[in-house]
Amino acid sequence: MLQIMNIGITDVAVIGGGLAAMYAALEASNYDKSVVIISKKPVGRSGASVISKSVHRFPPDHLKEKLSYKNKIIEAGRYINNRDLVDTFVEHASQKMDNIEKLKVGLNFKEKLIDGKNHKYFAACKPKMGKHLTIPLSNIIKTKDNINIMEGYMAVQIVIERDTVCGILIENKNRLYFLGAKAVVIATGGGGYNYIQTSNTNDLTGDGYAMALRAGLPLIDMEFIQFYPYRTVYPFQHDIFPDIFSHGAKYLNEKGERFMDKYPKKELENRDILSREMFFQKEIYLNIEDCDKDFMKEECDDLYDNYLKYKGEQIKVSPVAHFMMGGVKINADTSTDVRGLFCCGEVAGGLHGANRLAGHALTETVVFGHIAGEESAHYAGSKTKISVNFVKEETANWVPNIGEESPTNIKNILRRNMWESAGIVRNEDDLQRAKDKVEELEQQIKNLKPLKLRDWIECQNMIQTSKMIIDSCILRKESRGAHYRSDFPEEDINWQRNIIIN
Ligand SMILES: Cc1cc2nc3c(=O)[nH]c(=O)nc-3n(C[C@H](O)[C@H](O)[C@H](O)COP(=O)(O)OP(=O)(O)OC[C@H]3O[C@@H](n4cnc5c(N)ncnc54)[C@H](O)[C@@H]3O)c2cc1C
């Protein structure tokens, strides 16, 4: 059994290096608490936040607008959103976005006139690249004396005593550490890397979902995964800025047909419908010959540069796993069923229901990141000491001894399996096959002695996350939002409810 080294205590430990984690850490530090950020990869330079398009959409601070906005979110979520989370999002978004504007971290805001007064409703960097927001924010964090950053450290397990959080088990270079914490915030992002075709980075292996499950927390809506229909896969990999489709770009199949012609909005049709139509084509190509080049240069110059670089070659496109609507079940104050354990950002579930609106994932990190920071700081302030300040070696008895093997092959089989059998179009037979395969891989990983412990734990997390996704997909015998079952193609009112995995 591996030894665990104690490395001290903190008021608030935040897991993750994306926007949700950074907002939570910054806010907790404002309450004079000692904060430690634990991130597998560099803070502000990892996860989905840094590669995002930086687009934030939010309701203007206007009563009538907020009401109609709420309805839009719930309609997109096909009526199974957590209403408390929606209310909190709509109520707080505008004010929390004002706070971000004051930080001067590269966001440009747009306003519109409502009842004779200007109201903000949109923010993005120019050009629309997440790094212009995440890097300045991480630089602010680095100036804070009461925030310590542990980069390259991976949270492995939330340590709990009598339903109360008391710290985190952490891995670094095949060693295990215990950090005691009065409060813990999970902000580990999503799990798109579970799919072979994805827009997500390779650190998004669903660790937060798996850690939450191991901690006994319920997870909600795990079947709802948004597949993004705007990504090139060959000869270069790049996100496509959807607005180019209103400026002359189009998708063609291998026969040269514009297969979205039958829909009024064509390539700008609802993302689920477009992804499904793409799934049924043999090959899909992005055609930008007739696209307004000045618009491209202005709005997506890097895509334009690639277009010039590979001129003459056909640009292949595929839908990709992009965003997980489901996740850890939280309350509106980001608290969970474990005292002192909070959760925010993409790893939390419930706000978006069965599908999310564009630009809401980043606003979600702003709203709930701030709330998690504030609530965790208050909670830590109410505790004089943590329940335990060391852990027994048995805590990590599920972690294997070090050997010489690599789980890369298992990871890749799993990712292909998820794409082929639990992807855009699902059915009972494929899902059962996917489940059998994942169980087979679970047996294989149990007996593997890894050269790198991190690879093994990530693989284990991917398996746990995949199992939750598949089980939820099998249970939901209807199509709703981003979940499409070819054997149950209609939405069924009896299924207007959530699936919760324990
Ligand atoms: C290409 C792309 C473009 C997008 N564009 C937009 C957009 O314009 N607007 C919008 O609203 N949404 C967009 N999204 C979605 C949005 O970016 C994400 O939902 C959001 O950034 C998630 O933020 P987060 O902080 O929760 O997680 P992330 O930014 O994904 O960060 C997770 C962090 O946790 C770390 N981590 C993971 N596991 C562990 C562990 N076990 N221990 C320690 N650290 C860990 C990771 O290394 C990473 O630092 C986009 C997504 C993608 C992939």
PDBQT file of the ligand as one rigid body, heavy atoms in Angstrom, charges set to zero:
ROOT
HETATM    1  C1  LIG A 601     -13.516  24.494 -27.545  1.00  0.00    +0.000 C 
HETATM    2  C2  LIG A 601     -14.536  24.979 -26.531  1.00  0.00    +0.000 A 
HETATM    3  C3  LIG A 601     -15.124  26.231 -26.707  1.00  0.00    +0.000 A 
HETATM    4  C4  LIG A 601     -16.067  26.686 -25.767  1.00  0.00    +0.000 A 
HETATM    5  N1  LIG A 601     -16.582  27.952 -25.899  1.00  0.00    +0.000 NA
HETATM    6  C5  LIG A 601     -17.497  28.392 -25.004  1.00  0.00    +0.000 A 
HETATM    7  C6  LIG A 601     -18.016  29.725 -25.086  1.00  0.00    +0.000 A 
HETATM    8  O1  LIG A 601     -17.599  30.543 -25.895  1.00  0.00    +0.000 OA
HETATM    9  N2  LIG A 601     -18.988  30.081 -24.197  1.00  0.00    +0.000 N 
HETATM   10  C7  LIG A 601     -19.446  29.234 -23.232  1.00  0.00    +0.000 A 
HETATM   11  O2  LIG A 601     -20.318  29.619 -22.454  1.00  0.00    +0.000 OA
HETATM   12  N3  LIG A 601     -18.916  27.993 -23.100  1.00  0.00    +0.000 NA
HETATM   13  C8  LIG A 601     -17.957  27.559 -23.943  1.00  0.00    +0.000 A 
HETATM   14  N4  LIG A 601     -17.427  26.304 -23.784  1.00  0.00    +0.000 N 
HETATM   15  C9  LIG A 601     -17.717  25.552 -22.541  1.00  0.00    +0.000 C 
HETATM   16  C10 LIG A 601     -16.912  26.190 -21.389  1.00  0.00    +0.000 C 
HETATM   17  O3  LIG A 601     -15.648  26.578 -21.868  1.00  0.00    +0.000 OA
HETATM   18  C11 LIG A 601     -16.704  25.227 -20.207  1.00  0.00    +0.000 C 
HETATM   19  O4  LIG A 601     -17.920  24.658 -19.815  1.00  0.00    +0.000 OA
HETATM   20  C12 LIG A 601     -16.111  25.983 -19.014  1.00  0.00    +0.000 C 
HETATM   21  O5  LIG A 601     -14.912  26.638 -19.391  1.00  0.00    +0.000 OA
HETATM   22  C13 LIG A 601     -15.831  25.038 -17.861  1.00  0.00    +0.000 C 
HETATM   23  O6  LIG A 601     -15.100  25.733 -16.883  1.00  0.00    +0.000 OA
HETATM   24  P1  LIG A 601     -14.635  24.968 -15.562  1.00  0.00    +0.000 P 
HETATM   25  O7  LIG A 601     -13.814  25.924 -14.798  1.00  0.00    +0.000 OA
HETATM   26  O8  LIG A 601     -15.811  24.359 -14.920  1.00  0.00    +0.000 OA
HETATM   27  O9  LIG A 601     -13.723  23.764 -16.094  1.00  0.00    +0.000 OA
HETATM   28  P2  LIG A 601     -12.413  23.778 -16.997  1.00  0.00    +0.000 P 
HETATM   29  O10 LIG A 601     -12.138  25.098 -17.582  1.00  0.00    +0.000 OA
HETATM   30  O11 LIG A 601     -12.550  22.644 -17.933  1.00  0.00    +0.000 OA
HETATM   31  O12 LIG A 601     -11.256  23.488 -15.957  1.00  0.00    +0.000 OA
HETATM   32  C14 LIG A 601     -11.134  22.269 -15.272  1.00  0.00    +0.000 C 
HETATM   33  C15 LIG A 601      -9.811  22.300 -14.549  1.00  0.00    +0.000 C 
HETATM   34  O13 LIG A 601      -9.741  21.248 -13.597  1.00  0.00    +0.000 OA
HETATM   35  C16 LIG A 601      -8.489  20.593 -13.711  1.00  0.00    +0.000 C 
HETATM   36  N5  LIG A 601      -8.675  19.236 -13.187  1.00  0.00    +0.000 N 
HETATM   37  C17 LIG A 601      -9.461  18.252 -13.687  1.00  0.00    +0.000 A 
HETATM   38  N6  LIG A 601      -9.407  17.172 -12.894  1.00  0.00    +0.000 NA
HETATM   39  C18 LIG A 601      -8.582  17.477 -11.867  1.00  0.00    +0.000 A 
HETATM   40  C19 LIG A 601      -8.116  16.769 -10.724  1.00  0.00    +0.000 A 
HETATM   41  N7  LIG A 601      -8.477  15.509 -10.470  1.00  0.00    +0.000 N 
HETATM   42  N8  LIG A 601      -7.258  17.388  -9.876  1.00  0.00    +0.000 NA
HETATM   43  C20 LIG A 601      -6.848  18.655 -10.117  1.00  0.00    +0.000 A 
HETATM   44  N9  LIG A 601      -7.250  19.363 -11.186  1.00  0.00    +0.000 NA
HETATM   45  C21 LIG A 601      -8.114  18.788 -12.043  1.00  0.00    +0.000 A 
HETATM   46  C22 LIG A 601      -8.157  20.695 -15.181  1.00  0.00    +0.000 C 
HETATM   47  O14 LIG A 601      -6.797  20.467 -15.441  1.00  0.00    +0.000 OA
HETATM   48  C23 LIG A 601      -8.598  22.128 -15.449  1.00  0.00    +0.000 C 
HETATM   49  O15 LIG A 601      -7.602  23.014 -15.017  1.00  0.00    +0.000 OA
HETATM   50  C24 LIG A 601     -16.457  25.849 -24.685  1.00  0.00    +0.000 A 
HETATM   51  C25 LIG A 601     -15.868  24.597 -24.524  1.00  0.00    +0.000 A 
HETATM   52  C26 LIG A 601     -14.904  24.163 -25.432  1.00  0.00    +0.000 A 
HETATM   53  C27 LIG A 601     -14.265  22.817 -25.218  1.00  0.00    +0.000 C 
ENDROOT
TORSDOF 0
